[in-house]
Amino acid sequence: MIDLRSDTVTKPTPEMRAAMAEAEVGDDVFGEDPTINRLQELAAAMLGKEAALFVASGTMGNLASILAHCGRGDEVILGDLSHTNLFEAGGISALGGVYPHILPNAGDGTLSLAEVSAAVREDDEHFPVSKLVCLETTHNRCRGVALSVDYIDAVGELAHARALRLHVDGARMFNASVALDVDPARMVAAADSVTFCLSKALSAPVGSLIVGDADFILRARRARKILGGGMRQAGILAAAGIVALQTMVERLADDHARARRLAEGLAEIRSVRVENERPATNMVYITIDPSIPLSDVEVMERLAERDVLVHDVGPRRFRLVTHVWVGDEDIETALSAFRKVLSGDMSGFSYSHEK
């Protein structure tokens, strides 16, 4: 199967599996797992921060980070299309009592600097206390766009001038770094904390990292414990993460190139509108013309019959994600499947796919 549903479907490479089998382990709650310690040191060094913390997932990483920055009744400023707002089960409020101040994301994933500035509360007992600004890069629901370094710097400067902190949800930040050709540490230099995922495009089986200064990581570690995230001999998982950081970052450019080829091919199909005809990273967003007499489920089922898996993200809207297990031939096979499903004789309906 050619699985374009997400880069979360990636499986560990043979080198990762070998490293996991041979990993030296200890009790991480005691700080004694040497492989986790090496992973954390590597992550902190790559992002230019003092310390790092291994967590089970990106959602846990974002939640632990926000809990480390904010107390109950404090406020975090974030985008309406952000992962934390849409897809993390309201955890910052349900578990942290943190109030979300939602601003609209622009199409390029940014928040208006003027609106961020206006959202910061005055010191008034009637208001929650503004403590944190959250950004996301690459931005999932903004078609995988990468925030520019200048923009992240500007938000960091604004936040710090108002005594706030900046957290970057960098689940796919290495995709952003490669796409922008910017060193990861430089890209998030203005951030007080960053999360990034090992188990998406980097192809490790489990885990994310939080990075920041040493005091912040101590608070995040306590939050991780509260969330049930204290792990024991998890060096078996961390070993794959080390291999991921050492071997899987530079090759992300291949995924981006294949996403561009996928977008180019889909743009030639008359019944498909490609929202990002030159994808910034590894995501292609498309919408299917209403004249095609197939439901979203039927489109997915007919593609699956041709060994192509896709995922809908809205009415007649699909997100396609390239990753290490999708090669050049797979892209061509997927394009052929789309042409066959969205054209030809379908229950008496004939539709030419060429523009």
C-alpha positions in Angstrom: 0.0 0.0 0.0 1.1 3.5 -0.8 0.1 5.3 2.4 -0.4 9.1 1.9 -2.6 9.6 5.0 0.2 11.0 7.2 3.9 10.8 7.9 2.8 9.3 11.3 2.5 6.0 9.5 6.3 5.7 9.0 8.0 2.6 10.4 11.5 2.4 11.9 14.3 1.8 9.5 16.5 -1.4 9.8 19.2 0.8 11.5 16.7 2.0 14.1 15.5 -1.6 14.8 19.1 -2.7 15.3 19.8 0.2 17.6 16.7 -0.5 19.6 17.7 -4.2 20.0 21.1 -3.2 21.3 20.1 -0.2 23.4 21.7 0.3 26.8 18.9 1.1 29.3 18.2 2.2 32.8 15.5 3.8 34.9 14.7 7.2 33.3 12.6 8.4 36.2 15.8 8.1 38.2 17.6 9.8 35.3 19.6 6.7 34.8 18.8 5.6 31.2 22.0 6.4 29.3 20.3 6.2 25.9 17.6 8.6 26.8 20.2 10.9 28.3 22.2 10.8 25.0 19.1 11.6 23.0 18.2 14.5 25.2 21.7 15.9 25.0 21.7 15.5 21.2 18.3 17.2 20.8 19.3 20.2 23.1 22.6 20.7 21.1 20.9 20.5 17.7 18.4 23.2 18.7 20.8 25.4 20.7 19.1 25.0 24.0 20.3 24.0 27.5 18.3 20.9 28.0 15.7 18.5 26.6 13.1 16.0 27.7 11.9 12.9 26.0 8.1 12.5 26.0 5.7 9.9 24.6 4.0 12.2 22.0 3.8 15.6 20.6 0.5 16.3 22.3 2.1 15.4 25.7 5.1 17.6 24.7 2.9 20.7 24.0 0.8 20.1 27.1 3.7 19.6 29.4 5.4 22.7 27.9 2.3 24.9 28.4 1.8 23.6 32.0 5.5 24.5 32.7 5.0 28.0 31.4 1.5 28.7 32.8 -0.5 28.3 36.0 -4.2 27.8 36.4 -6.1 30.8 35.1 -3.2 32.1 33.0 -3.6 32.7 29.3 -1.9 31.4 26.2 -2.3 33.2 22.8 -2.5 30.7 19.9 -3.9 30.3 16.4 -7.4 29.0 15.6 -5.9 26.4 13.2 -3.1 25.3 15.5 -2.7 21.7 16.5 -3.0 22.6 20.2 -6.3 24.3 19.6 -7.9 21.7 17.2 -6.4 18.3 18.0 -5.2 18.0 21.6 -8.6 17.4 23.3 -8.6 20.8 25.1 -5.9 19.4 27.4 -4.5 22.8 28.4 -7.9 23.8 29.8 -9.1 20.4 31.0 -5.9 19.5 32.8 -4.1 22.8 33.3 -6.9 25.3 33.7 -5.1 27.5 31.1 -7.3 29.9 29.1 -6.8 29.8 25.3 -6.9 33.2 23.6 -7.6 32.3 20.0 -6.4 34.4 17.1 -7.0 33.7 13.4 -4.2 32.1 11.5 -3.3 33.7 8.2 -2.9 31.4 5.2 0.9 31.3 5.7 0.4 30.0 9.3 1.3 33.3 11.0 -0.6 35.3 13.5 -0.8 39.1 13.0 1.8 40.8 15.1 -0.6 43.6 15.8 -3.3 41.2 16.9 -0.8 39.3 19.2 0.2 42.6 20.7 -3.4 43.6 21.2 -4.2 40.2 22.8 -1.8 40.7 25.6 -3.8 41.7 28.7 -3.3 44.6 30.9 -2.6 43.9 34.6 -6.2 43.9 35.7 -7.8 41.6 38.2 -10.7 41.1 35.9 -8.6 39.4 33.2 -6.5 36.2 33.0 -2.8 36.8 33.0 -1.2 36.6 29.6 1.8 34.3 29.9 2.6 32.6 26.6 2.4 32.8 22.8 2.4 29.6 20.8 3.4 29.2 17.2 3.4 26.1 14.9 5.9 25.2 12.2 5.5 23.5 9.8 1.9 24.5 10.1 -0.3 21.4 9.5 -3.6 23.0 8.7 -2.0 25.8 6.7 -0.8 23.2 4.1 2.6 22.5 5.7 4.0 25.9 5.4 7.2 26.8 7.3 7.3 30.0 9.4 10.2 32.3 8.4 13.0 32.9 10.9 12.3 36.7 10.7 8.7 36.1 11.8 9.6 33.8 14.7 12.2 36.4 15.8 9.6 39.1 15.6 7.1 37.2 17.7 9.8 36.3 20.2 10.8 40.0 20.5 7.2 41.1 20.9 6.5 38.4 23.6 9.6 39.1 25.6 9.0 42.8 25.5 5.6 42.2 27.2 7.1 39.7 29.7 5.6 36.7 27.9 7.3 33.5 26.7 7.2 31.9 23.3 6.6 28.2 22.7 7.0 26.7 19.2 5.1 23.5 18.4 7.7 22.2 15.9 6.3 18.8 15.4 7.7 18.9 11.9 10.3 21.6 12.5 13.1 19.7 10.7 10.9 19.8 7.6 10.8 23.6 8.1 14.6 23.8 8.6 15.3 21.8 5.5 12.8 23.7 3.4 14.2 27.1 4.5 17.8 25.9 4.5 18.2 27.3 8.0 20.1 25.7 10.9 17.5 24.3 13.4 19.0 26.2 16.3 18.9 29.5 14.4 15.3 28.9 13.3 14.0 28.7 16.9 16.6 30.9 18.6 13.8 33.3 19.8 11.7 30.5 21.3 11.8 29.7 25.0 10.6 26.2 24.4 10.2 23.9 21.4 8.6 20.5 20.8 9.5 18.3 17.9 8.3 14.9 16.8 10.5 11.8 16.1 7.7 9.6 14.9 6.5 11.6 11.9 8.8 12.4 9.0 11.9 11.3 11.0 10.4 7.7 11.0 11.2 6.7 14.6 8.4 4.5 16.2 7.6 6.6 19.2 8.3 9.9 20.9 8.9 13.6 20.9 11.3 16.0 22.5 10.8 19.2 24.5 13.8 21.6 24.5 14.4 24.8 26.5 16.5 26.2 29.3 17.4 24.0 32.3 14.8 25.5 34.7 12.0 25.1 32.2 12.9 21.5 31.5 12.8 20.8 35.3 9.2 22.2 35.4 8.3 20.3 32.2 9.7 17.1 33.7 7.4 17.6 36.7 4.4 18.2 34.4 5.3 15.0 32.4 5.2 13.1 35.7 1.7 14.5 36.5 0.6 13.4 33.1 1.7 9.9 33.6 4.6 10.3 31.2 7.5 9.1 33.5 9.1 6.2 31.6 11.5 3.5 32.9 13.7 1.6 30.5 12.6 3.7 27.5 16.1 3.8 26.0 14.8 1.2 23.6 12.7 3.9 22.1 15.2 6.7 22.5 17.8 4.6 20.5 15.6 4.9 17.4 15.3 8.6 18.0 19.1 9.1 18.0 19.3 7.3 14.7 16.4 9.4 13.4 18.2 12.7 14.3 21.5 11.4 12.8 20.3 10.0 9.6 16.8 11.2 8.6 16.9 15.0 8.6 18.8 15.8 5.4 16.8 13.3 3.4 13.6 15.3 4.1 14.3 17.3 1.0 13.4 14.1 -1.0 9.9 14.1 0.6 9.5 17.7 -0.3 10.5 17.1 -4.0 8.0 14.2 -4.2 5.2 16.3 -2.7 5.9 18.9 -5.5 5.7 16.1 -8.1 2.5 14.9 -6.6 1.0 18.4 -6.6 2.1 18.9 -10.3 0.5 15.7 -11.4 -2.8 16.3 -9.5 -3.0 19.8 -10.9 -3.3 18.2 -14.3 -6.6 16.4 -13.3 -9.5 18.6 -14.2 -11.6 17.5 -11.2 -8.9 18.3 -8.7 -8.0 21.7 -7.3 -4.6 21.7 -5.7 -4.5 24.3 -2.9 -0.8 24.5 -2.7 0.5 23.8 -6.2 4.1 24.2 -5.0 4.1 22.6 -1.6 6.4 24.2 1.0 7.2 20.8 2.6 5.7 17.3 2.5 2.0 18.1 2.4 -0.4 18.5 -0.5 -3.9 19.7 0.1 -6.6 19.1 -2.6 -10.3 19.5 -3.1 -12.4 17.3 -5.4 -14.9 19.0 -7.7 -18.5 18.6 -6.7 -19.4 17.3 -10.2 -17.6 14.0 -9.4 -20.4 11.7 -8.3 -18.5 10.1 -5.4 -18.6 10.7 -1.7 -15.3 11.3 0.2 -15.6 7.7 1.5 -16.1 6.3 -2.0 -13.0 8.2 -3.2 -10.9 6.8 -0.4 -12.3 3.3 -1.0 -11.7 3.3 -4.7 -8.2 4.6 -4.2 -7.5 1.9 -1.6 -8.6 -0.7 -4.1 -5.7 0.6 -6.2 -3.3 0.3 -3.2 -3.4 4.1 -2.4 -4.5 5.3 1.1 -5.6 8.9 1.6 -7.3 10.8 4.4 -10.0 13.4 4.2 -9.8 16.6 6.3 -13.1 18.1 5.3 -15.9 17.9 2.8 -14.3 16.9 -0.5 -10.9 17.9 0.9 -7.9 15.7 1.3 -4.4 16.0 2.7 -1.7 13.9 1.1 1.6 13.5 3.0 4.9 12.2 1.6 7.5 10.5 3.7 10.4 8.1 3.6 8.3 5.1 2.6 6.9 6.8 -0.5 9.2 6.7 -3.4 9.3 8.2 -6.9 7.5 5.2 -8.4 4.8 5.3 -5.7 4.1 8.9 -6.6 3.4 8.0 -10.2 1.3 5.0 -9.1 -0.7 7.3 -6.9 -1.3 9.8 -9.7 -2.4 7.0 -12.0 -4.9 5.8 -9.3 -6.3 9.3 -8.9 -6.8 9.6 -12.7 -8.6 6.3 -12.9 -10.8 7.0 -9.9 -11.7 10.6 -10.9 -12.3 9.9 -14.6 -13.8 7.4 -16.9 -17.0 5.5 -16.6 -18.3 5.6 -13.1 -21.9 4.3 -12.8 -22.7 5.8 -16.2 -20.8 9.1 -15.5 -18.0 9.8 -17.9 -15.5 12.5 -17.0 -12.3 13.5 -18.8 -9.4 14.1 -16.3 -7.3 16.4 -18.5 -7.5 20.1 -18.2 
